[in-house]
Each structure stands twice: as structure tokens, then as C-alpha cells.
Amino acid sequence: MPIRPSLSITPPADTTATVADCLFCKIIRGEIPAKVIYQTETVTVFEDIAPQAPVHLLIIANQHTPSHLKTDDASIYQALLSTAKTVAQAMQLEDYRLIINNGAGAGQSVFHLHLHLLAGRSLQWPPG
Ligand code: AMP
């Protein structure tokens, strides 16, 4: 897709969290408690602490990467999306929504790339 030469991209406000102080890295390492429902050497899936739907899971790569914009590793995207399907099938979910918030202005509050999986209620479009 062509991008206008004049287009300037502003970096997200806070992408400085390191592996040591990243909240989600601490969950992966078990340093902060979380309801982890699935974990492999590559990915971790846990319940969101402030669920926005009866099912609200966060799917993250174990490798720290701050955001969608900051990630070029296609294997991470493959892992996140295929894990979402694995979990959805295991939970017998047929209707669900996957969301990535990129940047503080889009609602990103934790700068470790993550996929939200929402299900269990009627989901409106467009999202707020
Ligand atoms: P986002 O706003 O897209 O960056 O999503 C971050 C999500 O992480 C939010 O939905 C938070 O509710 C969730 N969250 C923050 N802290 C924790 C935690 N300790 N355990 C589980 N989920 C968390």
C-alpha cells in the first residue's frame, strides 16, 4: 500500500518499558499473579484483570515487544492469532472479537504487544 511521503508517524508515548520492568513480562515469569489459562514456550494467555466481557483474555508473546507498530516479527503475529483460535476452540467460542490497541491514543496502556479476546456477550460495532 503506498504511503504518502508527507505522512509522519509519531511514536507511541511510552514504549520504554524493559523486559525487567514490563508488567506482562512479570506475569510471564510468575512474579505477578494472574489467571493464566494457557502457556507454551512462545505464548501466554491470561484473564484480563478488568474484564470488558464475560470472556476477556489477553494473548501475549513471551518475547517482549512493545507494540504492533514496533513489531516486525511475523512469527509473533502468527503465534498470537493461531493461539487465539486454539483458545477459542478449546472454550467452544464461535463469536468473539480480537483487538490490538496500538498507542496510548488508541487505548494501549501496557506496552507489551497483546491481543484482547472478547466474547460471551453481544459486541457492538463500531467499538467506542
Ligand atoms: P491495553 O489497554 O490494550 O494496553 O490493555 C491492557 C490490559 O491489561 C487492560 O485491559 C487491563 O485491564 C489489563 N491488565 C492490566 N494489569 C493487569 C494484570 N495485572 N493482570 C491482568 N490484566 C491486566
Residues whose N, C-alpha, C, O or C-beta is under 5 A from the ligand:
A	BS01	AMP	P33 A34 E47 D48 I49 A50 N101 G107 Q108 S109 V110
